[in-house]
């Protein structure tokens, strides 16, 4: 059959259209992360699944079900699932990153009048210390005031350096 032409049926069923809409909405979450479109994408996939199993839904009922399911999923699950989409930060009691006392960092420059910059886990932090600290010196976290780390030049007695 050298000259046979294969014909592809490009007609869409309502279930396949809802599946396409669902997949596109879920993929749009990658481009515009707001953790909203994914829930409407899931709602579209649920409508597609119901249609696949021949649940008799006319187009207005499909649209209504899509809207209600999307809104319900958004309201019920968004706060629980948002960390999965955005990356969860380990937090303490007031929402600050957990940086335990005794954590080691490195001074990036000489501290002048007790103020300098340290590198901790690849991130530059403003820091303060009452100890004399020079560029390249190891320092140890002794506290935190907002976005400023309080450091000391000597390790704590129980620190493993």
C-alpha positions as CSV (number, residue, x, y, z in Angstrom):
1,X,0.0,0.0,0.0
2,X,2.5,2.5,-1.1
3,X,0.1,5.3,-2.0
4,X,-2.4,4.8,0.8
5,X,-3.4,8.0,2.6
6,X,-4.2,7.7,6.3
7,X,-7.1,9.9,7.4
8,X,-7.0,11.2,10.9
9,X,-10.3,12.1,12.6
10,X,-9.7,15.6,14.0
11,X,-13.2,16.1,15.5
12,X,-13.3,16.9,19.1
13,X,-15.7,15.4,21.6
14,X,-16.8,17.6,24.6
15,X,-14.6,15.4,26.8
16,X,-11.5,15.9,24.7
17,X,-12.2,19.7,24.6
18,X,-12.5,19.9,28.4
19,X,-9.3,17.8,28.7
20,X,-7.5,20.2,26.4
21,X,-8.7,23.2,28.4
22,X,-7.7,21.5,31.6
23,X,-4.2,20.7,30.4
24,X,-3.7,24.3,29.0
25,X,-4.9,25.8,32.3
26,X,-2.5,23.6,34.3
27,X,0.4,24.4,32.0
28,X,-0.4,28.1,32.2
29,X,0.4,28.0,35.9
30,X,4.0,27.4,34.9
31,X,4.1,30.7,32.9
32,X,2.1,32.8,35.3
33,X,2.3,31.2,38.8
34,X,-0.6,32.5,40.9
35,X,-1.8,29.1,42.1
36,X,-5.2,29.8,40.6
37,X,-5.3,28.4,37.1
38,X,-4.3,24.9,38.2
39,X,-7.6,24.5,40.2
40,X,-9.7,25.5,37.2
41,X,-7.6,23.1,35.1
42,X,-8.4,20.3,37.6
43,X,-12.0,21.3,37.4
44,X,-12.0,21.1,33.6
45,X,-10.3,17.6,33.9
46,X,-13.1,16.5,36.3
47,X,-15.8,17.7,33.8
48,X,-13.9,15.8,31.0
49,X,-13.8,12.6,33.2
50,X,-17.6,12.9,33.9
51,X,-18.3,13.3,30.2
52,X,-15.9,10.4,29.3
53,X,-18.1,8.2,31.6
54,X,-21.2,9.4,29.6
55,X,-22.7,11.5,32.4
56,X,-25.4,13.4,30.5
57,X,-24.4,17.0,30.8
58,X,-25.5,19.7,28.4
59,X,-23.1,22.5,27.6
60,X,-24.6,25.0,30.2
61,X,-24.4,22.3,32.9
62,X,-20.8,21.6,31.9
63,X,-19.9,25.3,32.2
64,X,-21.7,25.7,35.5
65,X,-20.1,22.5,36.9
66,X,-16.7,23.8,35.8
67,X,-17.1,27.1,37.5
68,X,-18.5,25.7,40.7
69,X,-15.7,23.0,40.9
70,X,-13.0,25.5,40.1
71,X,-14.1,27.9,42.7
72,X,-14.6,25.2,45.3
73,X,-11.2,23.7,44.7
74,X,-9.6,27.2,44.8
75,X,-11.3,28.1,48.1
76,X,-10.7,24.7,49.8
77,X,-7.2,23.7,48.7
78,X,-5.2,26.8,47.6
79,X,-3.7,27.6,51.0
80,X,-2.8,24.0,51.6
81,X,-1.1,23.5,48.2
82,X,0.5,26.9,47.6
83,X,3.8,25.9,49.2
84,X,4.1,23.0,46.7
85,X,3.9,25.4,43.8
86,X,6.0,28.3,45.2
87,X,8.6,26.4,47.3
88,X,8.2,26.2,51.0
89,X,10.5,28.1,53.3
90,X,11.2,26.6,56.7
91,X,9.8,29.2,59.1
92,X,9.9,30.0,62.8
93,X,7.1,31.4,64.9
94,X,6.9,34.8,63.2
95,X,7.6,33.8,59.6
96,X,11.4,34.4,59.6
97,X,13.8,31.8,58.2
98,X,15.1,29.5,60.9
99,X,18.7,30.4,61.5
100,X,19.9,28.7,64.7
101,X,22.4,30.3,67.0
102,X,25.9,29.0,66.3
103,X,25.4,28.8,62.5
104,X,28.7,29.5,60.8
105,X,29.1,32.2,58.2
106,X,32.0,34.1,56.5
107,X,32.7,37.8,56.7
108,X,32.8,39.3,53.2
109,X,34.6,42.5,54.2
110,X,36.2,44.1,57.3
111,X,33.6,45.2,59.8
112,X,33.7,48.9,60.3
113,X,32.2,50.3,63.6
114,X,30.7,46.9,64.2
115,X,28.8,46.7,60.9
116,X,29.6,44.4,57.9
117,X,28.4,41.8,55.5
118,X,28.5,38.0,55.9
119,X,27.9,35.2,53.5
120,X,25.6,32.5,54.9
121,X,24.4,29.6,52.8
122,X,25.3,31.5,49.6
123,X,23.3,34.6,50.6
124,X,24.8,38.0,51.6
125,X,23.5,39.4,54.9
126,X,24.0,42.6,56.7
127,X,25.6,41.9,60.1
128,X,26.6,43.5,63.3
129,X,29.2,42.5,65.9
130,X,30.9,43.9,68.9
131,X,34.0,41.8,68.0
132,X,36.7,42.9,65.6
133,X,36.1,41.0,62.3
134,X,38.2,41.0,59.1
135,X,37.3,39.9,55.6
136,X,37.4,36.1,55.2
137,X,37.1,35.5,59.0
138,X,34.6,32.8,60.1
139,X,31.8,34.2,62.2
140,X,29.0,32.5,64.2
141,X,25.4,33.6,64.4
142,X,24.3,34.8,67.9
143,X,21.0,36.4,67.0
144,X,19.0,38.3,64.6
145,X,17.3,41.7,64.4
146,X,15.0,41.9,61.4
147,X,17.2,41.4,58.3
148,X,20.4,42.0,60.2
149,X,22.4,39.1,61.6
150,X,24.1,39.5,65.0
151,X,27.4,37.6,64.8
152,X,30.5,36.9,67.0
153,X,34.1,36.1,66.1
154,X,34.3,33.0,68.5
155,X,32.3,29.8,68.1
156,X,29.8,28.9,70.8
157,X,31.1,26.2,73.1
158,X,28.7,23.6,71.9
159,X,29.1,24.4,68.1
160,X,30.5,21.8,65.8
161,X,32.6,23.7,63.3
